[in-house]
Amino acid sequence: MRFDILTLFPEMFAPLGESMLGRAQGNGILQINTVNIRDFAGNKHNRVDDAPYGGGRGMVMQAPPIYDAYRSIADECTYKPHLIYMSPKGKTLTQEKAIELSKREHIVLLCGHYEGVDQRLIDEVVDEEISIGDYVLTGGELPAMVLIDAVSRMLEGVLSNPESFTDESHFSGLLEYPHYTRPPVWREREVPEVLLSGNHAEIARWREEEARKITAIRRPDLLKEKEN
């Protein structure tokens, strides 16, 4: 799978070369590229923003340099890459959306800054807008990294065992059950006896019950959706 990232700060994406994502790139499962929007500014100061029409605070990212940055990718393809604008106005990223996006072969992520992006650029080439939560960040770089991580985990070969994500919170519609490891007693707190029993059926039943309890307390909305 290929990700291209349109950004003003390509150096922010260095962490994507570490850990699981770094191994996936090394194994040829994942390709992550950054494109500096400023390289397409077309002026000596590499300026890519201007004051908003109609007045108001802040600056707005201009359409031409972003469009040209996108075309530098799209012109090399025989298809239209799926372009996602990371925006607080977008639909919230969910596990279901991550699974859906993992089935695509090529995604381009647009990272906005300042007060946002000229709407004409969005209308011209953006396929969808996605948010990672109901809050505002300085720019789209961190949300883009979150999306790449969430989607990449769904790709075959990225995780050594598919159960690594099928048991996790949100994948099944429930929050994840508690985990324990050695030592069996720590500060007078004992590991639940069922986990030491070796009875896999009982362990599976316990984990399902615990997942439902935690979901009912912390995210009853998820439990309601699952039951429906």
Secondary structure, DSSP 8 states (H G I E B T S, - for coil): -EEEEEES-GGGGGGGGSHHHHHHHHTTS-EEEEEEGGGG--STT---EE--TT--SS-EE-HHHHHHHHHHHHTT-SS--EEEEEEEEEEE--HHHHHHHTT-SEEEEEE--TT-B-HHHHHHH--EEEESSSS--S-SHHHHHHHHHHHHTTSTTTSS-THHHHTSTTTSSS-------S-SEETTEE--GGGGS--HHHHHHHHHHHHHHHHHHH-HHHHHHHH-
